[in-house]
Amino acid sequence: MSHPKFVIVGHPNKGKSSIVSTLTLDDTIAISNRPGTTTKARSFKLKRGEKTLYELIDTPGFQRPKKLLKILQKDNPTASERPKKVLEFLDNYCGGDEFNDECELLYPIMNGGGIIYVVDASKPYSGEFENEMEILRYCGRGSMAILNYIGDKDYTKEWDQVLGQYFRVIKPFNPMKATFKDHIELLEALKHIDSNWSKNMTHAVELLKEFHTKQKREIAKLITNTIADILSFKLERSSHIFNITSTLQKEFKDTITKKELTLFEDIKDILNFKNSAFSLSEVKLEYDLFSKESYEIFGLDKEKITLLSTLTSATAGGVIDLAVGGHSFFLGTIIGAATGYFGASYGYNELSKVKLLSNKIAQIGPIEDINFGIILLNRALNYVNSLLEHSHANRDSNIEISIDSEISIQELKKVATLNKKFREKKFKPNDKLEYREIVLKYLK
């Protein structure tokens, strides 16, 4: 049996292309609030490997539904005759200019596509939509109505009363704010459009969940490798370079910054954001990696390190909430850790001393501050979770971030211990696997 096909139809500018973009994880699909952006039916497939999970067909909006319905209703066809009437219309009118948009959207439906009718439930119901819905009922295909919310108001109740008379399934879905969970829930609802596709859609959901998990595991591996690389990074240059200390420090910082930026770009590619150019300021990472602000937001300050150390024996198993400047730490609520893990010096401006290895070679690195590994991990999690919650249809660069996780004392100790092993290059393969599992736990 062929893969499921769904035709996205409705009034112009109700979010049809946005829904296609979200459900196909494709941010290259053109989206605009200008009428007429979609003029031809276009097919988009969500594939995993060579297998097509499902196909979505983006269509133009209805232009002359009242006139078209009048043609279809001629001679008062019975329910069994109505699909034939639609086919006759396509034979007689397609190829001309008058009903170009209607032909574009009806042809893939009559060619076996299920119907997804999109309305803007942030605006009141109007009788003008009944012509469209009646035309779709003439097609005799399985159908669903999606309640999109382009504005702030909610007229779901009055839309439900009408849509229930025309469609088998009604589902609220905002493509601009949809998460992966919302995506899966919509696919689950699509099973009910056509019983012949129920098995296919169940399999599609399973494969999509597996792929999502695979993406997160790949990202966790990438974060782990990058942090291990940065924490052990050393830089050597000729000691005869003019102003060697400041020159070496600048190159050291610039190189590490580029490594982090490369990590972010690779994460974006894994999550299939091809056209979305998220700047660091848009994910609240505008502060330089080595800045005081970065340490305050993403790291543990000296007082909190001391507090954690002091409380370890007294509050084993207890929890203390630590926040700096209104920001939560990278894993939200943290349990105390042993002093030995936090003995490194603190200071956002203390990178690493420049050492003279010989009369010819100067070296900088690696960074000894235990905070630095935590900052790197926090920023990476911040970035990933921003994108995991960002719809492919949302071209607005303002990304909402919400990290609210907890880490146990055992995991906090593990992070500190593993960072030390990475810094000294004394880790084993299993150490990276352990670190990856910790990272994975805090990906949304």
Secondary structure, 3 states (H helix, E strand, C coil): CCCCEEEEEECCCCCHHHHHHHHCCCCCCCCCCCCCCCCCCEEEEEEECCEEEEEEEECCCCCCHHHHHHHHCCCCCCCCCHHHHHHHHHHHHCCCCCCHHHHHHHHHHHCCCEEEEEEECCCCCCCCHHHHHHHHHHCCCCEEEEEECCCCCCCHHHHHHHHCCCCCEEEECCCCCCCHHHHHHHHHHHCCCCHHHHHHHHHHHHHHHHHHHHHHHHHHHHHHHHHHHHHCCCEEEECCCCCHHHHHHHHHHHHHHHHHHHHHHHHHHHCCCCCCCCCHHHHCCCCCCCCHHHHHHHCCCHHHHHHHHHHCCCCCCCCECCEECCEEECCEEECCCCHHHHCCCCCCCCCCCCEECCCCEEEECCCCCHHHHHHHHHHHHHHHHHHHCCCCCCCCCCCCCCCCCEECHHHHHHHHHHHHHHHHCCCCHHHHHHHHHHHHHCCC
